[in-house]
Amino acid sequence: MTTERAQPIRVQGLEKSYKDLKVLRGVDFEVPRGSIFALLGSNGAGKTTLVRILSTLLRPDAGTASVNGFDVARQADEVRESISLTGQFTAVDNILTGRENLLLVAKLRHLKDPGRIADDMLERFSLTKAGSRRAVTYSGGMRRRLDIAMSLIGTPPVIFLDEPTAGLDPQGRVEVWEAIKELAGRGTTVLLTTQYLDEAEHLADQIAILHEGRILVNGTLTELQQLLPPPKVEYVEKKPTLEDVFFAIVSENGTADIGNDRNVGTTSREQG
């Protein structure tokens, strides 16, 4: 049963294996309402597996997770009504126009006045002029923005974006970043997975680094930067970048040093 005080996303001790391969090894975190949570990690870290569990496409082997106050294992239907998922590849129909894609989703959701909804979404994502064009003519950034717009029809309170800017050119990435920031500004809770350090640095209110199935650190960018001493450049202190933090943490020596010396304000409990 959901409540107003329930965190939009809450994960405790989540584990998942494929045969002898452990993909998630006891993952814990919470995401505040209306925030952008970036899950940062290399290929194979377990990011997509985690998103698939939270969106009810996979069942965990152990642990619990809730989305919008609903348990992902016991209340899957309620979770699906609360979320939208945008995967690594756009799910638009290239034969249809941008507006027709939006109309289709609104009608499938049995919403009233699908035409108005489609037009509102085109305006919201700066696609009004392109709305009558077939999606095949769109740039990568435009297709991704259309994909996100389709995901938001019905105003889900939580949206999962699994590497939403993978393969986009710099302009396309900026367009998607602006759309994501607008989502959070309107109160949508966003869980974003990415391999791009600058993307997490630019967008996220909270950043977790997932490595080999474990969350090593979890906090704000400032908190993560404080894990490393600032290097001195010509007697002037310079803050470490997220790239500095990431590579220090995921390296064997860096993980040991940070784990022994520092705690992040919202770091997950120590694992294993």
PyMOL commands that set and color helices and strands:
alter all, ss='L'
color gray80, all
select helices_A, chain A and resi 47-54+76-82+98-108+114-124+135-137+140-152+170-185+197-203+221-225+242-250+252-261
alter helices_A, ss='H'
color red, helices_A
select strands_A, chain A and resi 9-18+21-31+36-40+62-67+70-71+83-86+158-162+189-194+206-211+214-219+232-233+236-237
alter strands_A, ss='S'
color yellow, strands_A
deselect
rebuild
show_as cartoon
